[in-house]
Amino acid sequence: MPTTAPKHVAVLMGGWSAEREVSLNSGRACAKALQEQGYQVTPIDVQPDVARVLQAVRPTVCFNALHGRYGEDGTIQGLLELLQIPYTHSGVLASALAMHKERAKQVMRAAGVSVPDGVVVKRGEAATRHVLPPPYVVKPVNEGSSVGVIIVREDRTHPAQEVGREDWPFGDEVLVEKFIPGRELTCAVMGDRALGVIDIRPATGIFYDYDAKYAEGGSIHVLPAEIKPNIYQRVQELALTAHQALGCRGVSRTDLRYDDTPGGTDEVVVLEVNTQPGMTATSLVPEMAAYAGLTFGELVKWMVEDASLNR
C-alpha cells in the first residue's frame, strides 16, 4: 500500500515587528510540537525576501506564528494568498480589521459587543492635553500585545507626554479610551467554540502590560476564572460573537475587562481580539486548550489541518 507523505509545514516566525522575540519563541515551540506530531517542518525567520524563500521551500501549508505588524495585519496573509499556500489563523480582511483597534470596535459594537468609549487623535494632541477625563488609556491604533499602552490615572496631572516623543515608533495616531476598572479576562475561540475563561492577575502592579504578558512569572492565570457563572458564560458569548463579527478563522483570543469593583457597573467589555495569539510557554491559548483536554501538540495539529486559502 502506498503511504501518504506527511504535510510539509513552514512555520513563519520572527519578522521585524515590535514583537519579534515573542514570535520567535512561539514559532520554535510550535515547530517542535509539529515535528513531534509527525509533520515535516521548516522554520522560517521571516525577512522581506520571504516570498522567494517560500517558493524555494515549497511547503504544503504555512503555520503563521508571526505577531504584530506584517504578520498579524493581513500583509503576510495576502502574500500567502498570492502564492496559493494554505495558512493558519485568520485571513486578509479579518487580520487587517482586528489589528486596527478602532475599526474593529466599530464592527464589534454593531454586532452588539460592548467596547470602551474612546476616540482616535493625533499623538501630539494626546501628549499636550487630556482628551478624556482621567483615568483613561492611550494605545497605538494598530499594534498588539500591550505594546505602547499607557494608563493615565486619576492622580496624574499631565497627559500622556510619552506619545509626543520624536522617537515614538507606533504611528501618528493613537486611540484614547476610557479606563475600565476591575478584572482582566481572556477567552480563546477555536473554530466555532469558545474555550475556558482565564482571570489574568499581574504579579506586580495592576496592569497586564507587555512584561506581565510574556515574562516568566509576570502574571498569575486563574483558570477557570472565579467569577459568577452568568458572567463566565457572557465572556464566552462575547468572545465568540467578536470572533465571528470580525470574520476570524482558526484560533483567536479575546481580551476583556470586567468591572466587579465596589459600586462598579458589573459590565463586561471587549478590549480587542488577537488573531495571532501567543504560543509560548507562558501563553494563554495553550493553557485554555489544555483545560479543554487538548495537548499542545493536538492544538497545533488542529490548526494545521484547519489551514486553507480564502480565509
BELWOUR-V784738 format. One record per residue. N is the residue number from 1. RES is the residue in one letter. SS is DSSP state (hx for helix, st for strand, lp for the rest). NEAR is the number of other ideal C-beta (glycine too) atoms within 12 Angstrom. Layout:
# BELWOUR-V784738
n	res	ss	near
N	RES	SS	NEAR
N	RES	SS	NEAR
This chain:
# BELWOUR-V784738
n	res	ss	near
1	M	lp	3
2	P	lp	4
3	T	lp	6
4	T	lp	8
5	A	lp	10
6	P	lp	19
7	K	lp	27
8	H	st	25
9	V	st	40
10	A	st	42
11	V	st	43
12	L	st	47
13	M	st	42
14	G	st	33
15	G	lp	33
16	W	lp	24
17	S	lp	33
18	A	lp	28
19	E	lp	37
20	R	hx	26
21	E	hx	24
22	V	hx	39
23	S	hx	43
24	L	hx	31
25	N	hx	26
26	S	hx	47
27	G	hx	41
28	R	hx	26
29	A	hx	32
30	C	hx	46
31	A	hx	32
32	K	hx	26
33	A	hx	34
34	L	hx	41
35	Q	hx	25
36	E	hx	17
37	Q	lp	26
38	G	lp	19
39	Y	lp	31
40	Q	st	22
41	V	st	35
42	T	st	27
43	P	st	30
44	I	st	37
45	D	st	26
46	V	st	38
47	Q	lp	20
48	P	lp	15
49	D	lp	13
50	V	hx	32
51	A	hx	24
52	R	hx	15
53	V	hx	24
54	L	hx	29
55	Q	hx	18
56	A	hx	14
57	V	hx	24
58	R	lp	18
59	P	lp	35
60	T	lp	27
61	V	st	38
62	C	st	47
63	F	st	53
64	N	st	53
65	A	lp	50
66	L	lp	49
67	H	lp	47
68	G	lp	41
69	R	lp	34
70	Y	lp	34
71	G	lp	49
72	E	lp	47
73	D	lp	39
74	G	lp	33
75	T	hx	30
76	I	hx	48
77	Q	hx	43
78	G	hx	23
79	L	hx	31
80	L	hx	38
81	E	hx	23
82	L	hx	17
83	L	hx	26
84	Q	lp	19
85	I	lp	35
86	P	st	31
87	Y	st	44
88	T	lp	50
89	H	lp	51
90	S	lp	43
91	G	lp	32
92	V	hx	29
93	L	hx	25
94	A	hx	35
95	S	hx	44
96	A	hx	29
97	L	hx	33
98	A	hx	44
99	M	hx	42
100	H	lp	33
101	K	hx	43
102	E	hx	29
103	R	hx	27
104	A	hx	42
105	K	hx	34
106	Q	hx	19
107	V	hx	30
108	M	hx	36
109	R	hx	23
110	A	hx	15
111	A	lp	23
112	G	lp	17
113	V	lp	33
114	S	lp	28
115	V	st	36
116	P	lp	34
117	D	lp	21
118	G	st	30
119	V	st	24
120	V	st	26
121	V	st	30
122	K	st	22
123	R	hx	32
124	G	hx	20
125	E	hx	23
126	A	hx	40
127	A	hx	26
128	T	hx	16
129	R	lp	23
130	H	lp	24
131	V	lp	30
132	L	lp	26
133	P	lp	16
134	P	lp	23
135	P	lp	24
136	Y	st	33
137	V	st	38
138	V	st	44
139	K	st	43
140	P	st	39
141	V	lp	35
142	N	lp	34
143	E	lp	33
144	G	lp	44
145	S	lp	39
146	S	lp	35
147	V	lp	32
148	G	lp	36
149	V	lp	36
150	I	st	36
151	I	st	28
152	V	st	33
153	R	lp	22
154	E	lp	14
155	D	lp	9
156	R	lp	19
157	T	lp	11
158	H	lp	17
159	P	lp	28
160	A	lp	37
161	Q	hx	21
162	E	hx	25
163	V	hx	36
164	G	hx	23
165	R	lp	16
166	E	lp	10
167	D	lp	9
168	W	lp	25
169	P	lp	19
170	F	lp	29
171	G	lp	25
172	D	lp	19
173	E	st	28
174	V	st	39
175	L	st	41
176	V	st	39
177	E	st	36
178	K	st	29
179	F	lp	31
180	I	lp	33
181	P	lp	27
182	G	lp	28
183	R	st	36
184	E	st	40
185	L	st	43
186	T	st	47
187	C	st	50
188	A	st	46
189	V	st	42
190	M	st	36
191	G	lp	25
192	D	lp	17
193	R	st	22
194	A	st	33
195	L	st	38
196	G	st	35
197	V	st	43
198	I	st	42
199	D	st	31
200	I	st	37
201	R	st	25
202	P	st	23
203	A	lp	20
204	T	lp	15
205	G	lp	15
206	I	lp	21
207	F	lp	30
208	Y	lp	35
209	D	lp	26
210	Y	hx	27
211	D	hx	22
212	A	hx	27
213	K	hx	35
214	Y	hx	31
215	A	lp	21
216	E	lp	14
217	G	lp	16
218	G	lp	24
219	S	st	31
220	I	st	21
221	H	st	32
222	V	st	22
223	L	st	28
224	P	lp	25
225	A	lp	35
226	E	lp	19
227	I	lp	29
228	K	lp	17
229	P	hx	13
230	N	hx	13
231	I	hx	28
232	Y	hx	29
233	Q	hx	20
234	R	hx	29
235	V	hx	43
236	Q	hx	34
237	E	hx	27
238	L	hx	38
239	A	hx	46
240	L	hx	33
241	T	hx	32
242	A	hx	45
243	H	hx	43
244	Q	hx	27
245	A	hx	30
246	L	lp	40
247	G	lp	29
248	C	lp	44
249	R	lp	35
250	G	lp	40
251	V	st	46
252	S	st	50
253	R	st	49
254	T	st	46
255	D	st	44
256	L	st	45
257	R	st	38
258	Y	st	37
259	D	lp	25
260	D	lp	23
261	T	lp	16
262	P	lp	9
263	G	lp	9
264	G	lp	16
265	T	lp	18
266	D	lp	22
267	E	lp	26
268	V	st	41
269	V	st	37
270	V	st	43
271	L	st	44
272	E	st	49
273	V	st	48
274	N	st	47
275	T	lp	47
276	Q	lp	50
277	P	lp	50
278	G	lp	41
279	M	lp	46
280	T	lp	33
281	A	lp	21
282	T	lp	27
283	S	lp	39
284	L	hx	43
285	V	hx	45
286	P	hx	37
287	E	hx	34
288	M	hx	40
289	A	hx	34
290	A	hx	22
291	Y	hx	25
292	A	lp	27
293	G	lp	12
294	L	lp	26
295	T	lp	18
296	F	hx	27
297	G	hx	25
298	E	hx	21
299	L	hx	37
300	V	hx	43
301	K	hx	29
302	W	hx	27
303	M	hx	45
304	V	hx	40
305	E	hx	23
306	D	hx	24
307	A	lp	36
308	S	st	24
309	L	lp	21
310	N	lp	18
311	R	lp	29
